[in-house]
């Protein structure tokens, strides 16, 4: 280990944005290592990075294992190699030069047993306004009060924020164990937040640290399949939550089954079977 922070980047066909992500990790004052988890990409992005940046590490999967499962591989590596923090960032995220430094400096002021992750503000590609989906979640899930720290760094506690860029407290994973491996993509960050809150960990957005998330504002509205997957993941996260009533969970079970039928009609049999199996397992726990 050459530094206290491991940068974990799950990759699937990252293209030119992946290079921006890697290039944005600073050298010098904040010691950090980069680990890519390649989910069987079909483009040359990963190989280009490894050729240009020989210090970047990479775990190559034989198939696309999904977001949360890939990140869990990074968590395992970080814990094995005794890093203190893991910065999980999407392949389409670009850090500002002081993002990691601000996050880690603030993290060092919070008792280790109190928190699970800190997210920077996610800005849109222009860098002047919050990214739309992040902004929507931030407005809905941030607490009214600020979490004041001694060195004038402001944090806002949240019940949920999307996992485009999280500084994760690796010691909290002794309890939380990472993302739920039953999720392929979408909903795993919501489920993690619900479980984190249930276990008494605080989650924060750092109001003075920022990253750029190159996400199209119409990403979901222009991609019905992606929107369906997002809504399905969110629904699964809600009914898997231990704080939700049995009645609500059963209603969610029926909703997910309807989505599975729709996926079958669209001949997406593997995805439909995976979601149905997770759905059935979850509802059987209620009986």
ABEGO torsion letter per residue (X at the ends): XABABBBBBBBBGAEAAAAAAAAABBBEABBBBBBBBBBGBABAAAAAAAAABAABBBBBBABBAEAAAAAAAAAAAAAAAGBABBBBBBAABBBBAAAAAAAAAAAAABBAAABABBBBBBBBAAGABBBAAAAAAAAAABBABBBBBAAGBBBBBBABBBAABBBBBAAAAAAAGEBBAABABEGAAAAAAAAAAAAGBBBBBBAABBBBBBBBAAAAAABAAAAAAAAAAAAAAAAABAABBAAAAAAAAAAAAAAAAAAAAAGBAAAAAAAAAAAAAAAAAAX
